[in-house]
């Protein structure tokens, strides 16, 4: 195949990957485009990173979701930067992407996100940990129970529940000091779930 044809297929795959259409044929085309880019490997990864970092991605969430599939270490730092600098929706997408990244260093990146002073970044880290399901992250999640932001506390409780690390006594203590009605309702819901599960 001529190099021009190869380049055109590469560019077509970049465009198709970012197609926002929700219908089944479009989803199938996006999947095929991603497989084509994965077969190309590092060159495709570099191009996707460049699209994100220059603001030229037409569908940044699709690009973010694709990066972990390459399994490259360079993608971890890129996703961490997106999670620390982007708006809520894209930051959360980056956190979830770190949660699916196959390299162990992605867990370290999630730890750093949770230690951030920026609420959107902390929540992105919590979502990534829920996605990853790594029990080593439980202490970082629990540390967020005392966060000043109610949204962070809410997500932290949800993630701790998904990881199977909630005790009734701890929840009772949280309930006594919690002032936010949404978080209070969640604690009560989790307590009720634990009571139902207790033989």
C-alpha positions as MATLAB code, in Angstrom:
seq = 'XXXXXXXXXXXXXXXXXXXXXXXXXXXXXXXXXXXXXXXXXXXXXXXXXXXXXXXXXXXXXXXXXXXXXXXXXXXXXXXXXXXXXXXXXXXXXXXXXXXXXXXXXXXXXXXXXXXXXXXXXXXXXXXXXXXXXXXXXXXXXXXXXXXXXXXXXXXXXXXXXXXXXXXXXXXXXXXXXXXXXXXXXXXXXXXXXXXXXXX';
ca = [
       0.000    0.000    0.000;
       1.299    3.460   -0.907;
       2.417    5.706    1.927;
      -0.209    8.267    0.935;
      -2.952    5.675    1.399;
      -1.510    4.643    4.764;
      -1.434    8.256    5.913;
      -5.006    8.809    4.708;
      -6.217    5.733    6.624;
      -4.396    6.998    9.712;
      -6.045   10.427    9.467;
      -9.437    8.856    8.789;
      -9.077    6.725   11.914;
      -8.232    9.809   13.999;
     -11.392   11.513   12.747;
     -13.619    8.454   13.188;
     -12.391    7.871   16.734;
     -13.731   11.298   17.676;
     -17.138   10.912   15.997;
     -19.642   11.856   18.736;
     -22.629   10.102   17.113;
     -24.401    7.657   19.385;
     -25.881    5.242   16.840;
     -24.675    1.649   16.495;
     -22.906    2.074   13.119;
     -20.938    5.037   14.482;
     -19.965    3.078   17.584;
     -18.783    0.251   15.354;
     -16.757    2.690   13.245;
     -15.152    4.196   16.373;
     -14.221    0.744   17.602;
     -12.660   -0.176   14.253;
     -10.804    3.156   14.178;
      -9.367    2.532   17.630;
      -8.218   -0.954   16.639;
      -6.500    0.529   13.585;
      -4.729    3.128   15.751;
      -3.704    0.506   18.307;
      -2.122   -1.516   15.516;
      -0.098    1.551   14.517;
       1.020    1.931   18.116;
       3.298    4.665   19.424;
       2.883    7.008   16.468;
      -0.886    6.989   16.928;
      -0.529    7.484   20.679;
       1.727   10.504   20.110;
      -0.806   12.009   17.716;
      -3.677   11.579   20.187;
      -1.591   13.128   22.969;
      -0.772   16.062   20.694;
      -4.466   16.598   19.935;
      -5.210   16.790   23.653;
      -2.302   19.002   24.602;
      -2.849   21.498   21.784;
      -6.610   21.656   22.311;
      -7.244   20.346   18.794;
      -9.200   17.238   19.791;
     -12.787   17.548   18.554;
     -13.917   14.940   21.086;
     -11.451   15.045   24.004;
     -13.343   12.420   26.006;
     -12.963    9.889   23.202;
      -9.237   10.603   22.965;
      -8.823   10.350   26.747;
     -10.679    7.024   26.817;
      -8.450    5.648   24.058;
      -5.070    6.416   25.656;
      -5.043    3.601   28.271;
      -5.628    1.030   25.536;
      -2.108    1.675   24.245;
      -0.645    0.757   27.641;
       2.153    3.318   27.349;
       3.690    5.064   30.353;
       3.617    8.436   28.603;
      -0.161    8.339   28.638;
      -0.293    8.334   32.438;
       1.223   11.785   32.798;
      -1.023   13.132   30.060;
      -4.152   11.788   31.745;
      -3.003   13.150   35.098;
      -2.553   16.609   33.576;
      -6.008   16.456   32.010;
      -7.522   15.475   35.361;
      -5.790   18.344   37.140;
      -6.508   21.102   34.629;
      -9.780   20.310   32.867;
     -13.393   20.966   33.721;
     -15.417   18.483   35.723;
     -16.606   16.224   32.913;
     -13.258   15.814   31.133;
     -11.378   15.546   34.443;
     -13.646   12.666   35.444;
     -13.089   10.988   32.077;
      -9.330   11.232   32.656;
      -9.682    9.747   36.143;
     -11.689    6.842   34.757;
      -9.089    6.354   32.035;
      -6.332    6.156   34.642;
      -8.462    3.557   36.379;
      -8.280    1.340   33.295;
      -4.622    1.970   32.452;
      -2.721   -1.345   32.727;
       0.520    0.037   34.191;
       0.968    0.156   38.000;
       2.144    3.779   37.817;
      -1.444    4.777   37.048;
      -2.347    3.983   40.664;
       0.315    6.442   41.855;
      -1.213    9.076   39.586;
      -4.626    8.443   41.128;
      -3.122    8.876   44.600;
      -1.770   12.250   43.560;
      -5.175   13.257   42.198;
      -6.815   12.470   45.526;
      -4.210   14.587   47.325;
      -5.058   17.594   45.135;
      -6.566   20.772   46.570;
      -8.889   20.997   43.565;
     -12.275   19.355   44.126;
     -12.794   18.270   40.497;
      -9.403   16.564   40.534;
     -10.047   14.716   43.808;
     -13.364   13.403   42.497;
     -11.663   12.317   39.272;
      -9.145   10.368   41.352;
     -11.882    8.722   43.401;
     -13.736    7.648   40.269;
     -10.524    6.226   38.849;
      -9.941    4.200   41.997;
     -13.473    2.838   41.854;
     -12.822    1.869   38.236;
      -9.502    0.244   39.122;
     -10.826   -1.613   42.172;
      -7.399   -1.727   43.814;
      -7.760   -2.270   47.566;
      -4.379   -0.637   48.212;
      -6.125    2.661   47.550;
      -8.554    2.294   50.459;
      -6.537    4.521   52.880;
      -6.566    7.354   50.321;
     -10.321    6.984   49.889;
     -10.939    6.936   53.633;
      -8.845   10.081   54.054;
     -11.383   11.852   51.850;
     -14.190   11.187   54.358;
     -13.007   14.336   56.162;
     -12.698   16.515   53.073;
     -14.211   19.993   53.412;
     -16.232   19.530   50.213;
     -19.462   17.557   50.583;
     -19.238   16.276   47.001;
     -15.856   14.724   47.701;
     -17.169   13.114   50.893;
     -20.129   11.727   48.953;
     -17.948   10.193   46.233;
     -15.472    8.856   48.796;
     -18.249    7.009   50.615;
     -19.577    5.586   47.366;
     -16.122    4.382   46.340;
     -15.402    2.890   49.766;
     -18.684    1.031   49.530;
     -17.792   -0.326   46.084;
     -14.430   -1.481   47.439;
     -16.208   -3.236   50.307;
     -14.551   -1.164   53.015;
     -17.277    0.247   55.239;
     -17.959   -0.609   58.863;
     -21.195    0.311   60.684;
     -19.350    1.918   63.596;
     -17.369    4.171   61.277;
     -20.519    5.141   59.397;
     -22.290    5.970   62.661;
     -19.435    8.284   63.613;
     -19.613    9.935   60.199;
     -23.358   10.362   60.502;
     -23.023   12.132   63.858;
     -20.730   14.825   62.479;
     -22.027   15.136   58.904;
     -23.997   18.325   58.181;
     -24.744   17.934   54.475;
     -28.195   16.356   53.889;
     -27.149   14.469   50.735;
     -24.156   12.900   52.468;
     -26.277   12.145   55.541;
     -28.815   10.362   53.337;
     -26.047    8.348   51.687;
     -24.580    7.298   55.039;
     -28.029    6.180   56.198;
     -28.519    4.245   52.959;
     -25.136    2.522   53.335;
     -25.874    1.693   56.974;
     -29.176    0.123   55.959;
     -27.402   -1.899   53.249;
     -24.857   -3.181   55.770;
     -27.589   -4.139   58.215;
     -29.426   -6.094   55.514;
     -26.238   -7.928   54.615;
     -25.460   -8.845   58.229;
     -26.589  -12.419   58.983;
];
